Amino acid sequence: MTKQVQILLSRPLTVNLGTDEHGRAITEKLNPGLQFVDQEVADNWFVKAHCQELTQEDVENGELQKQVEQLQGDLKALQEQSDKATATIDKLTEDLAGRDKTIADLNIQLTKAQQAATDTKPKEAAKAKEQPKET
């Protein structure tokens, strides 16, 4: 692997780097802007003719751009985690609402059962009074 260097291009280039062992042309397409390329590419006369001089500001902008891209990737990952967490919260909220309804239904049934039990106690007591006591 050859050394990587930064170059600044104002327009896209297609660079002919010679031929391979089979006689096929070796070309590399370069996009405009600040980028890293192999030293061999940077030393090519055509690339040198179309490169702009790098300033410290260009280098800093390139580094800042990399940081921005990294942060955008981090943001995307965090957004995916947030979306999953929101989906989990929604599911748990639905489950909780279902359990609350079940509890409310059971409380209603319990109240009805308790009322039915208290309603039958006076009737049983009245029947017991009406029946003669055995001696």
N, C-alpha and C positions, 0 to 999 in steps of 0.2 A: 504494500500500500504506500502510495506516495504522499508527500506532505500536502496538507490542505492550506490554501491561502484564500484571502478575500479579494474579490474584484467587484467593481461597480460598473455596470453596463447601462447605457441609456436606452438601448433597444435590444430586441431579441437577436441572437446570432446562431448560425449553424456553422460549426467549426470543423474543417477537415483536418484530422490528425494523422493522416497517412493511410497505410494499408496494413492489414493483419497478415499472418503467415500464409493465408489462402488467397491473398490478393484482393480481398474485399476492402472497400473504403471504411475507415473508422471515422465516424462523425459524432459530434456531441451538440445537442441543442441547448442553448443557454438562454435563460429568461432575463429580462431587464431587472435592474435593481442590484442591491448588495447581496452577494452570495459567496459560498465557499466552493472552490473548485480545486482539482489536483494541480500541483505546481506545473506539470507538463502542459496543461491547458492554459494556465495563466501565462506561460512563457511563449505560447504560440504567437507569431507575428501578427496574425489577423485579430486575435483577442486583444493584444497590446494596442493595436491601432484603434480599437473601438472602446477601450476602457477609459474611464474617467479617473482622475486622481482621487485617491481616498483621503478624506479629511478625518480628523478625530471625531467630528460630529457624525459622519457617515458610519463609522465603526460603532459609536455609542447607539445610534439609531438602530443598527442591525442587531445589537445585543438587546436593546429594549424591545425590538420586535419579537425576538425569540422568547423573551420573558412574557410578553403579551400573549403569544401563542400558547405558552405553557400554562399561563393563568386561565386562558379560555378553555383549555382542556380540563384543568382542575374544576373550573366552574361548571362545565358540562357534567363531569362526574358527580359533583355535589348536587346538581339539579336532578340527576337521575336518582340519587339517594333520597333526596327530598320528595320526589314523586312517589317512590316506593313507600316511604314513611307515611305520606299522606294517604296512600291507598290502604295501608295497614290500619291507620287511625280510622279511616272511614269504615272499614270492615269491622273493627272492634266497636265502633259507635253503633253500627247496625246490630251487632250481637248483643250489646248492652241494652239497646231499645227492645229487642226481642225478649231478653230476660226480664226487663222491667214490666213488660206486658204480661209475661207468664206469672210473675210475682203478684201483679195487680189482680189477675184472674184467680189465682189461688187465694188471695185475701178475700175476694168476693165469695168464693166457695166456702171458705172458713167461716165468714160472717153468717152466711146462710145456714151452714150446719149448726153454728152456735145458737142462732135464733130458733132453728127447728128443735134443738135440744131443750132450750128454755121454754118453748111453747108446749112441749109434751110433758114436762115436769109438773106443771100445775094440773094438767088433766089426769096424770097418774096419781097425784096426791088427792084429787077430788074423787077418783074411783076408789082409792084406798079408804076414804072416809065413808063412802056409801056402802062398802061391803061390811057385813057384820063381822065382828071379831069373834073368833072361836075361843071358847073357854074350856 
